[in-house]
Amino acid sequence: MLADGFTPETVKEVLDKERLMTLDRNQAGARAFTLLNEVAPAMGMIGTLIGLVQMLANMDDPSSIGPAMAVALLTTLYGVLIANLIAKPIAEKLETRMHQQEKLQSLWTDALLAIQEGKNPRIVEQMLLAYLPDEVRDRRLVQASETAAVSSADRPDA
């Protein structure tokens, strides 16, 4: 779009629309696993109730009490395991990735608009450094100052 001469407003509008649509798609996936995280323990409790009803319905047959009690306890366990070991971690990972993707797309938008406006590359670099976590940004600045120190030491004195 930059090469084709689109206006900055059009570029921003298209990239923002892409970012919002990606965010929508990602939220749908995260919502599905969040819902599973919320529903799985309830389904386990329903299984527990069914197992208890089976157990109480067959109290006259002692051999059927054990399997019915096993169903009652296992369904609770399965519900909790599905929620906490599968659904919740996946939902959290999808949410984290969703926010990372949104931040990356914002970075692309800022970078492309700055390039299109013809901003100085140093200003663009400083603007984009804001997207980096503090520890990465600090490490990058230390490396840059070390590189500058080495290159100034290599220069002959005038």
GROMACS elastic network, one bead per residue, 0.5 to 0.9 nm:
[ bonds ]
;  ai    aj funct       b0    kb
    1     4     6  0.50021   500
    1     5     6  0.63494   500
    1     6     6  0.56010   500
    1     7     6  0.86423   500
    1    10     6  0.88440   500
    1    11     6  0.67536   500
    2     5     6  0.53118   500
    2     6     6  0.59849   500
    2     7     6  0.81553   500
    2     8     6  0.84695   500
    2    11     6  0.77071   500
    2   112     6  0.78388   500
    2   113     6  0.87213   500
    2   115     6  0.87826   500
    2   116     6  0.65170   500
    3     6     6  0.78203   500
    5     8     6  0.89620   500
    6     9     6  0.81932   500
    6    10     6  0.62760   500
    6    11     6  0.64899   500
    7    10     6  0.52572   500
    7    11     6  0.63457   500
    7    12     6  0.86519   500
    7   116     6  0.88698   500
    8    11     6  0.50744   500
    8    12     6  0.60276   500
    8    13     6  0.84284   500
    8   113     6  0.63370   500
    8   116     6  0.72033   500
    8   117     6  0.79025   500
    9    12     6  0.51373   500
    9    13     6  0.59892   500
    9    14     6  0.86111   500
   10    14     6  0.61245   500
   10    15     6  0.85133   500
   11    14     6  0.53001   500
   11    15     6  0.61180   500
   11    16     6  0.84469   500
   11   109     6  0.81396   500
   11   112     6  0.84466   500
   11   113     6  0.76079   500
   12    15     6  0.51795   500
   12    16     6  0.58603   500
   12    17     6  0.83789   500
   12   109     6  0.65950   500
   12   110     6  0.86943   500
   12   112     6  0.89043   500
   12   113     6  0.73812   500
   13    16     6  0.51961   500
   13    17     6  0.60850   500
   13    18     6  0.86230   500
   14    17     6  0.51167   500
   14    18     6  0.62157   500
   14    19     6  0.86612   500
   15    18     6  0.50065   500
   15    19     6  0.61340   500
   15    20     6  0.86277   500
   15   105     6  0.77944   500
   15   106     6  0.84268   500
   15   108     6  0.84362   500
   15   109     6  0.63194   500
   16    20     6  0.61334   500
   16    21     6  0.85642   500
   16   105     6  0.83750   500
   16   106     6  0.80318   500
   16   109     6  0.77383   500
   17    20     6  0.51576   500
   17    21     6  0.61210   500
   17    22     6  0.85397   500
   18    21     6  0.52016   500
   18    22     6  0.61031   500
   18    23     6  0.85045   500
   18   105     6  0.85182   500
   19    22     6  0.51887   500
   19    23     6  0.60903   500
   19    24     6  0.86242   500
   19   101     6  0.84607   500
   19   102     6  0.63901   500
   19   105     6  0.61655   500
   19   106     6  0.76514   500
   20    24     6  0.61271   500
   20    25     6  0.87082   500
   20   102     6  0.82932   500
   21    24     6  0.50061   500
   21    25     6  0.62987   500
   21    26     6  0.86349   500
   22    25     6  0.51698   500
   22    26     6  0.61514   500
   22    27     6  0.85172   500
   22    98     6  0.84348   500
   22   101     6  0.83441   500
   22   102     6  0.79610   500
   23    26     6  0.51239   500
   23    27     6  0.59949   500
   23    28     6  0.86348   500
   23    98     6  0.65813   500
   23    99     6  0.82582   500
   23   101     6  0.80993   500
   23   102     6  0.67521   500
   24    27     6  0.51408   500
   24    28     6  0.63403   500
   25    28     6  0.52890   500
   25    29     6  0.67748   500
   25    30     6  0.89727   500
   26    29     6  0.53500   500
   26    30     6  0.63497   500
   26    31     6  0.86077   500
   26    94     6  0.72462   500
   26    95     6  0.77580   500
   26    97     6  0.85274   500
   26    98     6  0.58964   500
   27    30     6  0.50412   500
   27    31     6  0.59015   500
   27    32     6  0.85684   500
   27    94     6  0.81358   500
   27    95     6  0.73626   500
   27    98     6  0.73553   500
   28    31     6  0.51016   500
   28    32     6  0.63307   500
   29    32     6  0.52482   500
   29    33     6  0.67410   500
   29    34     6  0.87492   500
   29    91     6  0.79100   500
   29    94     6  0.73696   500
   29    95     6  0.89713   500
   30    33     6  0.54007   500
   30    34     6  0.61128   500
   30    35     6  0.85787   500
   30    90     6  0.77564   500
   30    92     6  0.75734   500
   30    93     6  0.84160   500
   30    94     6  0.55122   500
   30    95     6  0.60958   500
   30    98     6  0.86045   500
   31    35     6  0.59547   500
   31    36     6  0.84696   500
   31    91     6  0.72706   500
   32    35     6  0.51925   500
   32    36     6  0.62668   500
   32    37     6  0.86678   500
   32    87     6  0.88268   500
   32    91     6  0.79099   500
   33    37     6  0.60516   500
   33    38     6  0.86006   500
   33    83     6  0.88893   500
   33    86     6  0.86497   500
   33    87     6  0.51379   500
   33    88     6  0.68014   500
   33    89     6  0.88345   500
   33    90     6  0.66915   500
   33    91     6  0.50585   500
   33    92     6  0.87850   500
   33    94     6  0.88704   500
   34    38     6  0.63650   500
   34    39     6  0.86960   500
   34    83     6  0.88444   500
   34    87     6  0.66580   500
   34    88     6  0.64113   500
   34    90     6  0.84891   500
   34    91     6  0.55282   500
   34    92     6  0.82757   500
   35    38     6  0.50535   500
   35    39     6  0.60336   500
   35    40     6  0.84363   500
   35    87     6  0.83938   500
   36    39     6  0.50358   500
   36    40     6  0.56931   500
   36    41     6  0.89390   500
   36    82     6  0.82285   500
   36    83     6  0.67296   500
   36    87     6  0.60135   500
   36    88     6  0.81324   500
   37    40     6  0.57478   500
   37    41     6  0.76084   500
   37    79     6  0.89326   500
   37    80     6  0.87313   500
   37    82     6  0.73330   500
   37    84     6  0.70135   500
   37    86     6  0.81210   500
   37    87     6  0.50103   500
   37    88     6  0.54795   500
   37    91     6  0.81899   500
   38    41     6  0.67663   500
   38    42     6  0.75176   500
   38    83     6  0.70055   500
   38    87     6  0.87948   500
   38    88     6  0.87579   500
   39    42     6  0.52755   500
   39    43     6  0.62302   500
   39    44     6  0.87000   500
   39    79     6  0.82890   500
   39    83     6  0.78577   500
   40    43     6  0.50896   500
   40    44     6  0.62019   500
   40    45     6  0.87128   500
   40    78     6  0.80948   500
   40    80     6  0.67306   500
   40    81     6  0.85087   500
   40    82     6  0.63793   500
   40    83     6  0.55371   500
   40    87     6  0.86646   500
   41    45     6  0.62680   500
   41    46     6  0.87143   500
   41    75     6  0.88367   500
   41    76     6  0.67663   500
   41    77     6  0.84368   500
   41    78     6  0.80209   500
   41    80     6  0.52018   500
   41    81     6  0.84484   500
   41    82     6  0.80207   500
   41    83     6  0.65925   500
   42    45     6  0.50164   500
   42    46     6  0.62993   500
   42    47     6  0.86827   500
   42    76     6  0.84461   500
   42    79     6  0.71895   500
   42    80     6  0.89379   500
   43    47     6  0.62678   500
   43    48     6  0.85797   500
   43    75     6  0.78345   500
   43    76     6  0.79407   500
   43    79     6  0.63154   500
   44    47     6  0.50465   500
   44    48     6  0.62042   500
   44    49     6  0.87535   500
   44    72     6  0.84671   500
   44    73     6  0.87228   500
   44    74     6  0.80825   500
   44    77     6  0.70481   500
   44    78     6  0.64297   500
   44    80     6  0.72353   500
   45    49     6  0.62441   500
   45    50     6  0.86216   500
   45    72     6  0.81731   500
   45    75     6  0.69722   500
   45    76     6  0.55311   500
   45    79     6  0.76198   500
   46    49     6  0.50948   500
   46    50     6  0.62745   500
   46    51     6  0.86336   500
   46    72     6  0.88136   500
   46    75     6  0.80530   500
   46    76     6  0.83138   500
   47    50     6  0.50327   500
   47    51     6  0.61393   500
   47    52     6  0.85842   500
   47    71     6  0.72369   500
   47    72     6  0.60539   500
   47    73     6  0.84522   500
   47    74     6  0.83726   500
   47    75     6  0.52242   500
   47    76     6  0.69781   500
   47    79     6  0.89602   500
   48    51     6  0.50644   500
   48    52     6  0.61455   500
   48    53     6  0.85815   500
   48    69     6  0.83233   500
   48    71     6  0.68120   500
   48    73     6  0.61533   500
   48    74     6  0.77639   500
   48    75     6  0.58298   500
   48    76     6  0.60545   500
   49    52     6  0.50329   500
   49    53     6  0.60841   500
   49    54     6  0.85702   500
   49    72     6  0.66331   500
   50    53     6  0.50968   500
   50    54     6  0.62247   500
   50    55     6  0.85806   500
   50    68     6  0.85167   500
   50    71     6  0.81963   500
   50    72     6  0.69064   500
   51    54     6  0.50991   500
   51    55     6  0.61412   500
   51    56     6  0.86613   500
   51    67     6  0.84757   500
   51    69     6  0.60186   500
   51    70     6  0.76329   500
   51    71     6  0.52705   500
   51    73     6  0.79720   500
   51    75     6  0.85170   500
   52    56     6  0.60663   500
   52    57     6  0.83773   500
   52    68     6  0.66160   500
   52    69     6  0.64746   500
   52    71     6  0.83172   500
   52    72     6  0.59367   500
   53    56     6  0.51399   500
   53    57     6  0.59141   500
   53    58     6  0.85992   500
   53    68     6  0.82966   500
   54    57     6  0.50854   500
   54    58     6  0.63174   500
   54    59     6  0.87678   500
   54    64     6  0.84664   500
   54    65     6  0.80239   500
   54    68     6  0.58089   500
   54    69     6  0.83826   500
   55    58     6  0.54093   500
   55    59     6  0.62852   500
   55    64     6  0.69603   500
   55    65     6  0.50689   500
   55    66     6  0.79060   500
   55    67     6  0.81484   500
   55    68     6  0.50127   500
   55    69     6  0.63794   500
   55    72     6  0.87576   500
   56    59     6  0.52872   500
   56    60     6  0.88200   500
   56    65     6  0.78734   500
   56    68     6  0.87815   500
   57    60     6  0.81534   500
   58    61     6  0.54867   500
   58    62     6  0.76160   500
   58    63     6  0.89660   500
   58    64     6  0.65007   500
   58    65     6  0.68340   500
   58    68     6  0.89187   500
   59    62     6  0.62964   500
   59    64     6  0.78224   500
   59    65     6  0.66813   500
   60    64     6  0.88440   500
   61    64     6  0.57693   500
   61    65     6  0.71165   500
   62    65     6  0.53969   500
   62    66     6  0.76548   500
   63    66     6  0.64352   500
   63    67     6  0.78942   500
   64    67     6  0.57227   500
   64    68     6  0.63214   500
   64    69     6  0.86568   500
   65    68     6  0.53034   500
   65    69     6  0.60597   500
   65    70     6  0.85862   500
   66    69     6  0.51372   500
   66    70     6  0.61213   500
   66    71     6  0.87330   500
   67    71     6  0.62726   500
   67    72     6  0.86250   500
   68    71     6  0.51573   500
   68    72     6  0.62662   500
   68    73     6  0.87983   500
   69    73     6  0.62261   500
   69    74     6  0.84701   500
   70    73     6  0.52412   500
   70    74     6  0.58524   500
   70    75     6  0.84049   500
   71    74     6  0.51920   500
   71    75     6  0.60000   500
   71    76     6  0.86596   500
   72    75     6  0.57372   500
   72    76     6  0.68327   500
   73    76     6  0.54162   500
   73    77     6  0.63982   500
   73    78     6  0.87917   500
   74    78     6  0.60016   500
   74    79     6  0.84844   500
   75    78     6  0.50194   500
   75    79     6  0.60765   500
   75    80     6  0.86069   500
   76    79     6  0.51780   500
   76    80     6  0.62964   500
   76    81     6  0.86007   500
   77    80     6  0.52603   500
   77    81     6  0.60601   500
   77    82     6  0.85372   500
   78    81     6  0.50385   500
   78    82     6  0.59380   500
   78    83     6  0.84060   500
   79    82     6  0.53052   500
   79    83     6  0.61666   500
   79    84     6  0.86254   500
   80    83     6  0.51613   500
   80    84     6  0.60078   500
   80    85     6  0.80508   500
   81    84     6  0.53047   500
   81    85     6  0.53283   500
   81    86     6  0.71519   500
   81    87     6  0.89097   500
   82    85     6  0.56530   500
   82    86     6  0.51383   500
   82    87     6  0.61337   500
   82    88     6  0.83862   500
   83    86     6  0.59237   500
   83    87     6  0.50155   500
   83    88     6  0.58524   500
   83    89     6  0.87024   500
   84    87     6  0.63347   500
   84    88     6  0.53949   500
   84    89     6  0.71067   500
   85    88     6  0.66975   500
   85    89     6  0.65367   500
   85    90     6  0.86992   500
   86    89     6  0.58850   500
   86    90     6  0.62530   500
   86    91     6  0.86678   500
   87    90     6  0.53028   500
   87    91     6  0.60220   500
   87    92     6  0.85958   500
   88    91     6  0.50952   500
   88    92     6  0.61091   500
   88    93     6  0.85341   500
   89    92     6  0.51278   500
   89    93     6  0.60459   500
   89    94     6  0.85290   500
   90    93     6  0.50663   500
   90    94     6  0.60594   500
   90    95     6  0.85386   500
   91    94     6  0.51456   500
   91    95     6  0.61698   500
   91    96     6  0.86339   500
   92    95     6  0.50765   500
   92    96     6  0.61567   500
   92    97     6  0.85962   500
   93    96     6  0.50529   500
   93    97     6  0.61022   500
   93    98     6  0.83974   500
   94    97     6  0.50750   500
   94    98     6  0.59018   500
   94    99     6  0.86319   500
   95    99     6  0.62936   500
   95   100     6  0.86215   500
   96    99     6  0.52980   500
   96   100     6  0.62467   500
   96   101     6  0.86478   500
   97   101     6  0.60169   500
   97   102     6  0.84911   500
   98   101     6  0.51445   500
   98   102     6  0.61722   500
   98   103     6  0.86437   500
   99   102     6  0.50108   500
   99   103     6  0.61241   500
   99   104     6  0.85333   500
  100   103     6  0.51413   500
  100   104     6  0.61261   500
  100   105     6  0.86299   500
  101   104     6  0.50147   500
  101   105     6  0.61232   500
  101   106     6  0.85636   500
  102   105     6  0.51707   500
  102   106     6  0.62203   500
  102   107     6  0.86227   500
  103   106     6  0.50570   500
  103   107     6  0.61945   500
  103   108     6  0.87313   500
  103   131     6  0.75998   500
  104   108     6  0.62982   500
  104   109     6  0.87090   500
  104   131     6  0.83087   500
  105   109     6  0.62478   500
  105   110     6  0.86723   500
  106   109     6  0.50476   500
  106   110     6  0.61807   500
  106   111     6  0.85072   500
  107   110     6  0.51719   500
  107   111     6  0.60048   500
  107   112     6  0.84872   500
  107   128     6  0.67486   500
  107   131     6  0.70704   500
  108   111     6  0.51095   500
  108   112     6  0.59761   500
  108   113     6  0.84202   500
  109   112     6  0.53186   500
  109   113     6  0.60768   500
  109   114     6  0.84695   500
  110   113     6  0.52960   500
  110   114     6  0.60378   500
  110   115     6  0.85609   500
  110   124     6  0.86484   500
  110   127     6  0.82842   500
  110   128     6  0.77672   500
  111   114     6  0.51565   500
  111   115     6  0.61286   500
  111   116     6  0.85274   500
  111   124     6  0.68425   500
  111   125     6  0.87950   500
  111   127     6  0.83438   500
  111   128     6  0.70788   500
  112   115     6  0.50811   500
  112   116     6  0.60254   500
  112   117     6  0.85344   500
  113   117     6  0.60785   500
  113   118     6  0.85894   500
  114   117     6  0.50702   500
  114   118     6  0.62969   500
  114   119     6  0.55701   500
  114   120     6  0.85279   500
  114   121     6  0.88459   500
  114   123     6  0.88762   500
  114   124     6  0.64546   500
  115   118     6  0.50440   500
  115   119     6  0.60390   500
  115   120     6  0.83854   500
  115   121     6  0.81093   500
  115   124     6  0.77079   500
  116   119     6  0.77730   500
  118   121     6  0.84453   500
  119   122     6  0.83942   500
  119   123     6  0.67380   500
  119   124     6  0.66039   500
  120   123     6  0.53193   500
  120   124     6  0.63839   500
  120   125     6  0.87236   500
  121   125     6  0.60239   500
  121   126     6  0.86088   500
  122   126     6  0.61996   500
  122   127     6  0.85237   500
  123   126     6  0.51365   500
  123   127     6  0.60785   500
  123   128     6  0.85771   500
  124   127     6  0.50268   500
  124   128     6  0.61102   500
  124   129     6  0.85284   500
  125   128     6  0.51743   500
  125   129     6  0.60622   500
  125   130     6  0.89345   500
  126   129     6  0.50611   500
  126   130     6  0.68628   500
  127   130     6  0.57138   500
  127   131     6  0.79605   500
  128   131     6  0.56639   500
  128   132     6  0.76283   500
  129   132     6  0.54131   500
  129   133     6  0.85643   500
  129   137     6  0.65446   500
  130   133     6  0.77749   500
  130   134     6  0.85037   500
  130   137     6  0.79920   500
  131   137     6  0.88386   500
  132   135     6  0.81842   500
  132   136     6  0.62416   500
  132   137     6  0.57948   500
  133   136     6  0.54659   500
  133   137     6  0.61470   500
  133   138     6  0.86063   500
  134   137     6  0.50322   500
  134   138     6  0.59301   500
  134   139     6  0.84426   500
  135   138     6  0.51316   500
  135   139     6  0.60724   500
  135   140     6  0.85192   500
  136   139     6  0.50940   500
  136   140     6  0.60734   500
  136   141     6  0.86212   500
  137   140     6  0.50686   500
  137   141     6  0.62240   500
  137   142     6  0.87094   500
  138   141     6  0.51019   500
  138   142     6  0.62302   500
  138   143     6  0.86510   500
  139   142     6  0.51284   500
  139   143     6  0.62136   500
  139   144     6  0.86178   500
  140   143     6  0.51201   500
  140   144     6  0.61496   500
  140   145     6  0.86873   500
  141   144     6  0.50086   500
  141   145     6  0.61946   500
  141   146     6  0.85893   500
  142   145     6  0.51839   500
  142   146     6  0.61571   500
  142   147     6  0.85823   500
  143   146     6  0.50618   500
  143   147     6  0.60997   500
  143   148     6  0.85534   500
  144   147     6  0.50798   500
  144   148     6  0.61406   500
  144   149     6  0.86054   500
  145   149     6  0.61066   500
  145   150     6  0.86334   500
  146   149     6  0.50209   500
  146   150     6  0.61976   500
  146   151     6  0.86007   500
  147   150     6  0.51551   500
  147   151     6  0.61292   500
  147   152     6  0.85430   500
  148   151     6  0.51812   500
  148   152     6  0.60736   500
  148   153     6  0.85560   500
  149   152     6  0.51978   500
  149   153     6  0.61767   500
  149   154     6  0.87338   500
  150   153     6  0.50866   500
  150   154     6  0.63173   500
  150   155     6  0.89481   500
  151   154     6  0.50832   500
  151   155     6  0.65543   500
  152   155     6  0.53101   500
  152   156     6  0.84787   500
  153   156     6  0.77679   500
  155   158     6  0.87869   500
